[in-house]
């Protein structure tokens, strides 16, 4: 649920017990607090990207390679913290039941069908896409891809 939606839901619940002038001031502070949290998150992710890129340039990597590696690290971190988790009985790649099929247990707790490999590839594209979308929403710019990535 969006933070602003959550704030407005909680505000509607309080309307019954507070005078309107108190409610108005409280609503503004709640919305500002919600927005400032996402700003703090955004600045943290931007700084994290810069730090990771610098770490990856130590060695014989050019700037673009370091940015791609740093971006991949951030996608992994975002997925670890915020990524979707499927129930253990459901394939994270095709959403079908795993039931008696062999499954590959992934480090994030999700599972995919062992055969065909398409489920693993589909899941990888899905979670990386979600992570990329979230990081772009924070104002980060993904590095240029040269076609070797998924």
PyMOL commands that set and color helices and strands:
alter all, ss='L'
color gray80, all
select helices_A, chain A and resi 3-14+20-57+63-82+118-137
alter helices_A, ss='H'
color red, helices_A
select strands_A, chain A and resi 103-105+111-113
alter strands_A, ss='S'
color yellow, strands_A
deselect
rebuild
show_as cartoon
